[in-house]
Structure formats: structure tokens, C-alpha cells
Amino acid sequence: MPTARQALLDAALRALDDGPWRTVRMIDVATLAGVSRQTLYNEFGTKGGLAGALLRRAADGYLAGVDRALTAPAPDRPAAVALWTVRAARQDALVKALLTGHWAEGLPRPDRRPGSRGRTGGRPPLAPGELLTLVRDRMAAVSPEGTAGRCEIALRLALSCVIVPVPGDDATDSRALHLVREASRTAGAGQAGAGRTGLSGPSRTAGGRSPR
């Protein structure tokens, strides 16, 4: 049975399906969850706190999928993570926004102003560069035969497929997976020492610049 917090987060997502975040009311979320408005405020404090919790849950779900993908056979781990990244971003607009830094109209956005953590509670959502660096380092840590450069190439190709989907590849992602496998195996070997430079900050990720 879900906790009140889980029920409220699920209710907030249902409310978001019905309209943009700016029109979502706290009382409506509480009603959908079957709890009192006071319970909602006790859990999240403000609507900004609820938004931050939604984004953190989306990021945690994506990272849990990364960890599952990293149980694939060693040579296929970068490609498995890349494929999960493409699929997770397609299935969840919040994951896509967290990975790319491009926020579709109507989505809740992270509050990164000074002091926002104190108002909303919990850890602030990671910026795109921080999230991708975390994933890259997880990939490199469990794939000693690979390199951080190869892992980064796989992630960058996955993000390119998120931003500009491969035509006709919505069902199986076979073409996207082929691109990631080929590029990460060939180019990754030649950039083994370059992997620590490209994901150092959100501006490089959001701007789409390749590592030097």
C-alpha cells in the first residue's frame, strides 16, 4: 500500500496530465490522493516543494534504470544505458527535461535559487551536467574494460537521439542502439583519455558542445 507521500506524488502526476503545472492546485492534489490538504503541506511544505519532490523521484527512477542496465554483459553496458536513457526520456517528460535542460511548456521546474532547499526540503534536483556526470562515472566504475570517454560518447549519442529522435525507431530503438554501439566501440577507444572533460557542467550538456 503506498504511503501518503507516494500517493500525493502519484496524484500530482495525474493532475499534471490534465493541465499545465501552473494550474495544478494543492487542494486538488490532496483530493486526488485521498488525504487532507494539511497532510500535503506537512509532506512538501509548498507547491515548489511538491515540484522538487516530483523531479527528484523522476531522477531517482532514471538512475535505478541505469543501475539495472549496468547488469548487462560487460561489453554491452554503455549501449544498454544509452538505450534506457532514450526510452526513459521518451516515456517521461520530466526525465527528458532533467537530462537535456529543455523544459516543455507546463512542466514543473527545479528551484535552484539560494535558500530554495530550505523551503522545499530534501536535496535539490541535479542539473543536466551533474546528472550525466553521475551516470557516466557509474558506467565507467563497473566497466573496467571501457573508459570514461567511451561511456560519455554513448551518453551523448543517446541524448542526441532524445533531442532529435531517429525516424521510424519509436518501437524498437534498433537504429539508435546500432548507432550507439558502433560509435562508442570505435570512437571510444580513440578517446580513452578524454572522458573527464566533457560533462563538467550543465552549460556544456544543455548547449550540446562536444568535449574538446
C-alpha positions as CSV (number, residue, x, y, z in Angstrom):
1,M,0.0,0.0,0.0
2,P,1.5,3.4,-1.0
3,T,2.4,5.9,1.7
4,A,0.7,9.2,1.8
5,R,3.8,10.8,0.2
6,Q,3.8,8.3,-2.7
7,A,0.0,8.8,-3.1
8,L,0.5,12.5,-3.3
9,L,3.3,12.3,-5.8
10,D,1.1,10.0,-8.0
11,A,-1.8,12.4,-7.6
12,A,0.4,15.3,-8.7
13,L,1.4,13.5,-11.8
14,R,-2.3,12.7,-12.6
15,A,-3.1,16.4,-12.1
16,L,-0.2,17.3,-14.4
17,D,-1.6,15.1,-17.1
18,D,-4.8,17.1,-17.0
19,G,-3.2,20.6,-17.4
20,P,0.0,22.6,-17.0
21,W,1.7,22.8,-13.7
22,R,0.8,26.4,-13.1
23,T,-2.9,25.4,-13.0
24,V,-2.4,22.5,-10.6
25,R,-3.8,23.3,-7.1
26,M,-2.6,21.8,-3.9
27,I,-6.2,21.1,-2.8
28,D,-6.8,19.2,-6.0
29,V,-3.7,17.1,-5.5
30,A,-4.8,16.3,-1.9
31,T,-8.3,15.3,-3.0
32,L,-6.9,13.0,-5.8
33,A,-4.7,11.4,-3.2
34,G,-7.5,11.0,-0.7
35,V,-5.7,12.9,2.1
36,S,-6.2,16.2,3.8
37,R,-4.6,19.4,2.5
38,Q,-2.7,19.7,5.7
39,T,-1.1,16.3,5.1
40,L,0.1,17.6,1.7
41,Y,1.6,20.7,3.3
42,N,3.2,18.6,6.1
43,E,4.9,16.4,3.5
44,F,6.1,19.1,1.0
45,G,5.7,22.5,2.6
46,T,4.8,24.4,-0.6
47,K,3.9,23.8,-4.2
48,G,7.6,24.3,-5.0
49,G,8.4,21.6,-2.6
50,L,6.0,19.2,-4.3
51,A,7.5,20.1,-7.7
52,G,11.0,19.4,-6.4
53,A,9.9,16.0,-5.0
54,L,8.4,15.1,-8.4
55,L,11.6,15.9,-10.1
56,R,13.8,14.0,-7.6
57,R,11.5,11.0,-8.0
58,A,11.9,11.1,-11.8
59,A,15.7,11.4,-11.5
60,D,15.8,8.5,-9.0
61,G,13.7,6.3,-11.3
62,Y,16.0,7.1,-14.2
63,L,19.1,6.3,-12.1
64,A,17.5,3.0,-10.9
65,G,17.1,2.1,-14.5
66,V,20.7,2.9,-15.2
67,D,21.7,0.5,-12.4
68,R,19.6,-2.2,-13.9
69,A,21.1,-1.6,-17.4
70,L,24.6,-1.9,-15.9
71,T,23.8,-5.6,-15.1
72,A,24.0,-6.3,-18.8
73,P,27.1,-8.3,-20.1
74,A,30.1,-6.1,-19.8
75,P,30.7,-5.2,-23.5
76,D,27.1,-4.0,-23.9
77,R,26.8,-1.9,-20.7
78,P,27.3,1.5,-22.4
79,A,24.8,0.7,-25.1
80,A,22.3,-0.7,-22.5
81,V,22.5,2.5,-20.5
82,A,22.2,4.6,-23.7
83,L,19.1,2.6,-24.8
84,W,17.5,3.0,-21.3
85,T,18.2,6.8,-21.5
86,V,16.4,7.1,-24.8
87,R,13.4,5.1,-23.6
88,A,13.2,6.7,-20.2
89,A,13.2,10.2,-21.8
90,R,10.6,9.2,-24.3
91,Q,8.3,7.8,-21.6
92,D,8.7,10.6,-19.0
93,A,8.8,14.3,-20.0
94,L,10.3,15.1,-16.6
95,V,13.2,12.7,-17.2
96,K,13.7,14.3,-20.6
97,A,13.8,17.8,-19.1
98,L,16.2,16.7,-16.4
99,L,18.6,15.2,-18.9
100,T,18.5,17.9,-21.5
101,G,17.8,21.1,-19.6
102,H,15.0,21.8,-22.1
103,W,11.7,22.3,-20.2
104,A,8.5,21.8,-22.2
105,E,5.7,24.3,-21.5
106,G,3.6,23.4,-18.5
107,L,6.2,21.2,-16.6
108,P,7.3,22.0,-13.1
109,R,10.8,23.3,-12.9
110,P,13.5,23.0,-10.3
111,D,14.0,25.9,-7.9
112,R,17.8,26.4,-7.7
113,R,17.7,29.9,-6.1
114,P,19.7,30.4,-2.9
115,G,17.8,29.0,0.1
116,S,15.4,27.0,-2.0
117,R,16.4,23.8,-0.4
118,G,15.3,25.1,3.0
119,R,11.9,26.0,1.7
120,T,11.2,22.8,-0.3
121,G,13.1,20.2,1.8
122,G,15.2,17.4,0.5
123,R,18.1,17.6,-1.9
124,P,17.7,19.8,-5.0
125,P,17.3,18.1,-8.4
126,L,20.6,17.6,-10.2
127,A,21.4,19.9,-13.1
128,P,21.8,18.1,-16.5
129,G,25.6,18.1,-16.4
130,E,25.6,16.8,-12.9
131,L,23.2,14.0,-13.6
132,L,25.0,12.9,-16.7
133,T,28.4,13.0,-15.0
134,L,27.0,10.8,-12.3
135,V,25.7,8.3,-14.8
136,R,29.0,8.3,-16.8
137,D,31.0,7.7,-13.7
138,R,28.7,4.8,-12.7
139,M,29.2,3.3,-16.1
140,A,33.0,3.6,-16.0
141,A,33.2,2.2,-12.5
142,V,31.5,-1.1,-13.4
143,S,33.1,-1.4,-16.9
144,P,36.8,-1.6,-16.3
145,E,37.3,-2.8,-19.9
146,G,35.8,0.5,-21.1
147,T,36.8,4.1,-20.5
148,A,35.0,7.3,-19.3
149,G,35.4,8.6,-22.8
150,R,33.6,5.6,-24.3
151,C,30.8,5.9,-21.7
152,E,30.5,9.6,-22.4
153,I,30.2,9.0,-26.1
154,A,27.4,6.5,-25.5
155,L,25.5,9.0,-23.4
156,R,26.0,11.9,-25.8
157,L,24.7,9.8,-28.7
158,A,21.7,8.8,-26.5
159,L,20.9,12.4,-25.8
160,S,21.1,13.3,-29.5
161,C,18.5,10.6,-30.1
162,V,16.4,12.0,-27.3
163,I,16.5,15.6,-28.8
164,V,16.2,14.5,-32.4
165,P,14.6,11.1,-32.5
166,V,15.7,8.6,-35.1
167,P,12.9,8.4,-37.7
168,G,10.8,5.3,-37.6
169,D,12.6,4.0,-34.5
170,D,9.9,4.6,-31.8
171,A,9.1,0.9,-31.3
172,T,12.4,-1.0,-31.0
173,D,15.1,1.7,-31.0
174,S,17.1,-0.7,-33.1
175,R,18.7,2.0,-35.2
176,A,19.5,4.2,-32.2
177,L,21.1,1.2,-30.5
178,H,23.2,0.4,-33.5
179,L,24.5,4.0,-33.7
180,V,25.4,4.0,-30.1
181,R,27.1,0.6,-30.2
182,E,29.2,1.4,-33.3
183,A,30.2,4.9,-32.2
184,S,31.0,4.0,-28.6
185,R,33.1,1.0,-29.6
186,T,35.1,2.7,-32.3
187,A,35.4,6.3,-31.3
188,G,35.6,5.5,-27.6
189,A,38.8,3.6,-28.0
190,G,40.4,6.6,-29.5
191,Q,39.2,9.0,-26.8
192,A,40.1,6.9,-23.8
193,G,41.9,9.8,-22.1
194,A,39.3,12.5,-23.0
195,G,36.4,11.3,-20.9
196,R,36.8,13.5,-17.9
197,T,36.3,16.8,-19.7
198,G,33.0,16.9,-21.5
199,L,30.4,16.7,-18.7
200,S,31.8,19.1,-16.3
201,G,28.9,21.4,-16.1
202,P,25.3,21.9,-17.3
203,S,26.1,24.6,-19.8
204,R,28.1,22.1,-22.0
205,T,25.3,19.5,-21.8
206,A,22.5,21.9,-22.5
207,G,24.4,23.6,-25.2
208,G,25.3,20.4,-27.0
209,R,29.0,21.1,-27.3
210,S,31.2,18.1,-27.7
211,P,34.2,17.6,-25.4
212,R,37.4,19.1,-26.6
